[in-house]
Amino acid sequence: MTALLLLVLSVAAAPSPPLISVMDEYGRQRSMSEFRGSPVLLAPMYAHCPLACPMIARGLKRGLAQSSASPTSYRVILFSFDPRDTPGDLQLFRERQQLPLSWTIIRANNSADAHRFLDSLGYRYADTNGLFNHLNAVVALTPQLQPAKFLLGTSYRGRDIDDALRVASGQRDWIGKYGSFLLALFLFAALLSMIYIVTSLRTEARGPRTSQYNRA
């Protein structure tokens, strides 16, 4: 019982992602640790994507143009999970989508690292013979590169980006700040109610105890 109550009332902290090595569009080896220190808008993608990834990049560019956030207050990273992408592929993706020079495009060095890093963010994808089934999303990361909020789809409103960056900066809304505690409290109350109901049913099933000295 004690162990169950501790499990219900505990609030797990988001795990720190593995600080894997990556390659940028210029062929330089870098570490994800370099990108800590400010909120990050991370767009998982791959350069040879025929449709969704270009739409994500363009949608993010349009959304940031509508955003009120200062461009110096965050970083934008396009993270390719395809180790076959070459520096030239990444550069060509930038040119075709006319991405700002301030954006960073990097690629995981191998599939295992890509999965380890993205899995830690709660992002899933699968390789299907060179094409990838993947979630269409941008992930807002904290300055410690922990996931803060997902922007789903391929089009993002400026106010949604502003909200995601606020959450990533630690300025969480009321539900975001206290939601975990309220959920734990609700589960605890439900557990107590269940114990009460089970105890009551068992008592009714046994029936009233009649003393042999009070029999008529």
For each residue, the residues with C-beta under 8 A, 3 or more apart:
1: 4 5
2: 5 6
3: 6 7
4: 1 7 8 191
5: 1 2 8 9 188 191
6: 2 3 9 10
7: 3 4 10
8: 4 5 184 187 188 191
9: 5 6 184 188
10: 6 7 184
11: 180 181 184
12:
13:
14: 146 147
15: 120 146
16: 120 144 145 146
17: 32 117 120 121 145 146
18: 32 113 116 117 120
19: 31 32 33 145
20: 31 32 108 109 113 116 117
21: 29 30 31 32 109 113
22: 29 30 31 32 79 106 107 108 109 113
23: 27 28 29 30 87 106 107 109
24: 27 28 30 87 90 104 105 106 107
25: 87 90 91 94 105 106
26: 87
27: 23 24 87
28: 23 24
29: 21 22 23 109
30: 21 22 23 24 34 106
31: 19 20 21 22 34
32: 17 18 19 20 21 22 35 36 117 145
33: 19 36
34: 30 31
35: 32 40 75 77 104 145
36: 32 33 143 144 145
37: 143
38: 73 74 75 143
39: 73 74 75 140 141 142 143 148 165 168 169
40: 35 74 75 76 77 140 141 143 145 168
41: 60 64 74 75 76 77 138 139 140 141 161 164 165
42: 77 78 79 121 138 139 140 141
43: 53 56 57 60 76 77 78 79 138 139
44: 79 80 81 118 123 125 134 135 137 139
45: 49 53 56 57 78 79 80 81 93
46: 49 53 80 81 82 85 132
47: 53 80 82 85 89 90 92 93
48: 82 84 85 89 130
49: 45 46 52 53 54 132
50: 131
51: 54 55
52: 49 55 56 134 136 154
53: 43 45 46 47 49 56 57 93
54: 49 51 57 58 93 96 97
55: 51 52 58 59 136 154 155
56: 43 45 52 53 59 60 136 137 138 154
57: 43 45 53 54 60 61 78 93 97 99
58: 54 55 61 62 97
59: 55 56 62 63 153 154 155 156
60: 41 43 56 57 63 64 76 138 156 161
61: 57 58 64 65 97 98 99 100
62: 58 59 65 66 155 156
63: 59 60 66 67 155 156 157 158 160 161
64: 41 60 61 67 69 71 76 158 161
65: 61 62 158
66: 62 63 157 158 159 161
67: 63 64 158 159 161 162 165
68: 158 162
69: 64 73 74 161 162 165
70: 73
71: 64 74 102
72:
73: 38 39 69 70 165 169
74: 38 39 40 41 69 71 165 168
75: 35 38 39 40 41 104
76: 40 41 43 60 64 100 102 103 104
77: 35 40 41 42 43 103 104 105 106
78: 42 43 45 57 93 99 103 104 105 106
79: 22 42 43 44 45 106 107 108 117 118
80: 44 45 46 47 85 90 105 106 107 108
81: 44 45 46 108 111 114 115 118 125 132 134
82: 46 47 48 85 107 114 132
83: 107 108 109 110 111 114
84: 48
85: 46 47 48 80 82 89 90 107
86: 89 90
87: 23 24 25 26 27 90 91
88: 91 92
89: 47 48 85 86 92 93
90: 24 25 47 80 85 86 87 93 94 105 106 107
91: 25 87 88 94 95 105
92: 47 88 89 95 96
93: 45 47 53 54 57 78 89 90 96 97 99 105
94: 25 90 91 97 98 99 103 105
95: 91 92 98
96: 54 92 93
97: 54 57 58 61 93 94
98: 61 94 95
99: 57 61 78 93 94 103 105
100: 61 76 103
101:
102: 71 76
103: 76 77 78 94 99 100
104: 24 35 75 76 77 78
105: 24 25 77 78 80 90 91 93 94 99
106: 22 23 24 25 30 77 78 79 80 90
107: 22 23 24 79 80 82 83 85 90
108: 20 22 79 80 81 83 111 113 114 117
109: 20 21 22 23 29 83 113
110: 83 113 114
111: 81 83 108 114 115 127
112: 115 116
113: 18 20 21 22 108 109 110 116 117
114: 81 82 83 108 110 111 117 118
115: 81 111 112 118 119
116: 18 20 112 113 119 120
117: 17 18 20 32 79 108 113 114 120 121
118: 44 79 81 114 115 121 123 124 125
119: 115 116 122 123 124
120: 15 16 17 18 116 117
121: 17 42 117 118 139 141 147
122: 119 147 150
123: 44 118 119 135 137 139
124: 118 119 134 135
125: 44 81 118 132 133 134 135
126: 132 133 134
127: 111 130 131 132
128: 131 132 133
129:
130: 48 127
131: 50 127 128
132: 46 49 81 82 125 126 127 128
133: 125 126 128
134: 44 52 81 124 125 126
135: 44 123 124 125 152
136: 52 55 56 152 153 154
137: 44 56 123 150 151 152 153
138: 41 42 43 56 60 150 151 156 164
139: 41 42 43 44 121 123 147 149 150 151
140: 39 40 41 42 147 148 149 150 151 164 165 167 168
141: 39 40 41 42 121 145 146 147 148 168
142: 39 145 146 147 148 168 169 170
143: 36 37 38 39 40 168 169
144: 16 36
145: 16 17 19 32 35 36 40 141 142
146: 14 15 16 17 141 142
147: 14 121 122 139 140 141 142 150
148: 39 140 141 142 164 167 168
149: 139 140 163 164 167 168
150: 122 137 138 139 140 147
151: 137 138 139 140 156 160 161 164
152: 135 136 137
153: 59 136 137 156
154: 52 55 56 59 136
155: 55 59 62 63
156: 59 60 62 63 138 151 153 160 161
157: 63 66 160 161
158: 63 64 65 66 67 68 161 162
159: 66 67 162 163
160: 63 151 156 157 163 164
161: 41 60 63 64 66 67 69 151 156 157 158 164 165
162: 67 68 69 158 159 165 166
163: 149 159 160 166 167
164: 41 138 140 148 149 151 160 161 167 168
165: 39 41 67 69 73 74 140 161 162 168 169
166: 162 163 169 171 172
167: 140 148 149 163 164 170 171 172 173 176
168: 39 40 74 140 141 142 143 148 149 164 165
169: 39 73 142 143 165 166
170: 142 167
171: 166 167
172: 166 167 176 177
173: 167 176 177
174: 177 178
175: 178 179
176: 167 172 173 179
177: 172 173 174
178: 174 175 181 182
179: 175 176 182 183
180: 11 183 184
181: 11 178 184 185
182: 178 179 185 186
183: 179 180 186 187
184: 8 9 10 11 180 181 187 188
185: 181 182 188 189
186: 182 183 189 190
187: 8 183 184 190 191
188: 5 8 9 184 185 191 192
189: 185 186 192 193
190: 186 187 193 194
191: 4 5 8 187 188 194 195
192: 188 189 195 196
193: 189 190 196 197
194: 190 191 197 198
195: 191 192 198 199
196: 192 193 199 200
197: 193 194 200 201
198: 194 195 201 202
199: 195 196 202 203
200: 196 197 203 204
201: 197 198 204 205
202: 198 199 205 206
203: 199 200 206
204: 200 201 207
205: 201 202
206: 202 203 209
207: 204
208:
209: 206
210: 214 215
211: 214 215
212: 215
213:
214: 210 211
215: 210 211 212
216:
